[in-house]
Amino acid sequence: MTAPERRAGPRPVAVLGGLALSLLLATPLAAAPVGSGVALPTRLVQLATQAEETLLAAMKARDAKRMEALLGDDFQMHMAQRPAEPVPLEDWIDSVQAHPDAADYRVTAMTAREAGSAVVASFLLQPKAGQARPAVFIVDVWQPGSPDWRLLVRHASLTTGNPGAIPGNAKSAVLPKKF
């Protein structure tokens, strides 16, 4: 084969190897089972949990500057009990500062997934031990960034009440384990 007859560009083997590597790297890591059936969180869940805990720490310290730095410029909180009346950023920060126990929660049951350039995290805010408050179900939309993520919008609902009254409520399907 002469030089002009050679095919320009990468070799097919190199292309397939690179494609396989990129698919492997692009595939989200599934939660892996450990010992007693407890699943390890994905890296995205770990990052979202860290962002939530950073926000809770700023709330606990009542650090308005830090909270504002962690919130998007157009941040709003929407509550299930008053969906047409979102709480704007300034009012949310004022409310957190006015209630000393606003950060007395811990993040549990976290799931997170990418949605375009945002990360949607859903989780429970469980009251810390000894508190007689209901858990709060939260759906947060975060904008990942460096050094900090910014919370764009929060949807919140108390967990008490009959979930059967929610339209579309269906029994969760048990997903088969494929290991």
C-alpha positions as CSV (number, residue, x, y, z in Angstrom):
1,M,0.0,0.0,0.0
2,T,1.4,3.4,-0.9
3,A,1.3,6.4,1.3
4,P,-1.7,8.0,-0.6
5,E,-3.7,4.8,-0.4
6,R,-3.5,4.7,3.4
7,R,-6.6,5.6,5.1
8,A,-6.5,8.9,7.0
9,G,-7.7,9.1,10.6
10,P,-7.6,6.7,13.5
11,R,-7.5,3.0,13.1
12,P,-10.8,1.1,13.6
13,V,-9.4,-0.8,16.7
14,A,-8.4,2.6,18.3
15,V,-11.9,4.0,17.5
16,L,-13.6,1.0,19.1
17,G,-11.4,1.0,22.1
18,G,-11.9,4.7,22.6
19,L,-15.7,4.3,22.2
20,A,-15.8,1.5,24.7
21,L,-13.8,3.5,27.2
22,S,-16.0,6.6,26.7
23,L,-19.2,4.5,27.2
24,L,-17.8,3.0,30.3
25,L,-16.9,6.4,31.7
26,A,-20.3,7.9,30.7
27,T,-22.3,5.1,32.3
28,P,-23.6,6.2,35.7
29,L,-22.5,4.0,38.5
30,A,-25.3,2.0,40.0
31,A,-25.5,1.6,43.7
32,A,-23.6,-1.5,44.7
33,P,-24.7,-3.9,47.4
34,V,-22.6,-4.3,50.5
35,G,-22.7,-7.0,53.2
36,S,-26.2,-6.8,54.6
37,G,-27.9,-5.5,51.5
38,V,-27.1,-1.8,52.1
39,A,-26.3,0.0,48.9
40,L,-23.4,2.4,48.5
41,P,-24.5,5.8,47.2
42,T,-23.4,7.0,43.8
43,R,-20.8,9.8,43.5
44,L,-23.6,12.1,42.4
45,V,-25.6,11.3,45.6
46,Q,-22.5,11.9,47.7
47,L,-22.0,15.3,46.0
48,A,-25.7,16.3,46.4
49,T,-25.6,15.2,50.1
50,Q,-22.5,17.3,50.6
51,A,-24.2,20.3,49.1
52,E,-27.3,19.8,51.3
53,E,-25.2,19.5,54.4
54,T,-23.2,22.6,53.5
55,L,-26.5,24.5,53.2
56,L,-27.7,23.1,56.6
57,A,-24.4,24.2,58.2
58,A,-24.9,27.7,56.9
59,M,-28.5,27.7,58.1
60,K,-27.4,26.4,61.6
61,A,-24.8,29.2,61.8
62,R,-27.4,31.7,60.6
63,D,-24.8,32.9,58.2
64,A,-26.9,35.0,55.7
65,K,-23.9,35.7,53.4
66,R,-23.0,32.0,53.2
67,M,-26.6,31.0,52.6
68,E,-27.0,33.7,49.9
69,A,-23.8,32.4,48.2
70,L,-25.2,28.9,48.1
71,L,-28.5,30.0,46.6
72,G,-29.2,31.0,43.0
73,D,-30.1,34.6,42.3
74,D,-33.7,33.7,41.5
75,F,-34.0,31.1,44.2
76,Q,-37.5,30.2,45.4
77,M,-39.0,27.6,47.7
78,H,-42.3,26.1,46.7
79,M,-44.4,24.3,49.3
80,A,-47.0,21.7,48.6
81,Q,-49.4,23.4,51.0
82,R,-49.2,26.8,49.1
83,P,-48.0,26.0,45.6
84,A,-49.0,29.4,44.1
85,E,-47.1,31.4,46.7
86,P,-43.4,30.7,46.4
87,V,-41.0,32.0,49.1
88,P,-38.4,34.3,47.5
89,L,-34.7,34.2,48.5
90,E,-34.7,37.1,50.9
91,D,-37.8,35.9,52.8
92,W,-36.4,32.4,52.9
93,I,-33.1,33.6,54.5
94,D,-35.1,35.8,57.0
95,S,-37.3,32.9,58.0
96,V,-34.3,30.6,58.5
97,Q,-32.6,33.2,60.7
98,A,-35.8,33.8,62.7
99,H,-36.2,30.1,63.6
100,P,-33.2,28.7,65.5
101,D,-34.3,25.1,64.9
102,A,-34.6,25.5,61.1
103,A,-31.4,23.5,60.5
104,D,-32.1,20.8,63.1
105,Y,-32.5,18.1,60.5
106,R,-30.4,15.5,58.8
107,V,-30.5,14.4,55.2
108,T,-31.7,10.9,54.6
109,A,-33.0,8.7,51.7
110,M,-31.2,10.8,49.0
111,T,-31.5,10.2,45.3
112,A,-29.9,12.4,42.7
113,R,-29.9,12.5,38.9
114,E,-28.6,14.8,36.3
115,A,-31.1,16.9,34.2
116,G,-29.2,18.7,31.6
117,S,-26.7,20.9,33.4
118,A,-28.6,20.7,36.7
119,V,-28.8,18.0,39.4
120,V,-32.2,17.1,40.9
121,A,-31.9,15.8,44.4
122,S,-34.8,14.3,46.3
123,F,-34.5,13.3,49.9
124,L,-36.0,13.5,53.4
125,L,-35.1,16.0,56.0
126,Q,-35.5,14.0,59.2
127,P,-35.8,15.9,62.5
128,K,-32.9,15.2,64.8
129,A,-33.4,12.8,67.7
130,G,-35.8,13.9,70.4
131,Q,-37.8,16.3,68.2
132,A,-41.5,15.8,67.6
133,R,-41.7,17.3,64.1
134,P,-42.6,15.4,60.9
135,A,-40.0,14.8,58.2
136,V,-40.0,17.0,55.2
137,F,-39.8,15.6,51.6
138,I,-37.6,17.9,49.5
139,V,-36.8,18.1,45.8
140,D,-33.9,20.5,45.2
141,V,-32.5,21.6,41.8
142,W,-28.8,22.4,42.1
143,Q,-26.4,24.0,39.6
144,P,-23.1,22.2,40.1
145,G,-20.1,24.4,40.2
146,S,-16.7,25.0,41.7
147,P,-16.1,25.6,44.5
148,D,-19.8,25.4,45.6
149,W,-23.0,24.2,44.1
150,R,-25.9,26.7,44.0
151,L,-29.5,25.8,44.9
152,L,-31.8,27.1,42.2
153,V,-35.2,26.0,43.5
154,R,-36.6,23.9,46.4
155,H,-39.9,22.1,46.5
156,A,-41.0,21.0,50.0
157,S,-43.8,19.0,51.5
158,L,-44.5,17.5,54.9
159,T,-44.6,13.8,54.9
160,T,-47.6,13.3,57.1
161,G,-51.0,12.6,55.4
162,N,-52.4,9.9,53.1
163,P,-50.2,9.3,50.1
164,G,-53.1,7.4,48.5
165,A,-54.7,10.8,47.8
166,I,-51.8,11.8,45.4
167,P,-52.9,11.4,41.7
168,G,-50.7,8.9,40.0
169,N,-49.8,7.2,43.2
170,A,-49.0,3.6,42.4
171,K,-47.2,0.8,44.2
172,S,-43.5,0.9,43.4
173,A,-42.3,-1.8,41.2
174,V,-39.6,-4.0,42.6
175,L,-36.7,-3.7,40.3
176,P,-34.9,-7.0,39.6
177,K,-31.3,-7.1,40.8
178,K,-28.8,-7.7,37.9
179,F,-25.4,-8.6,39.3
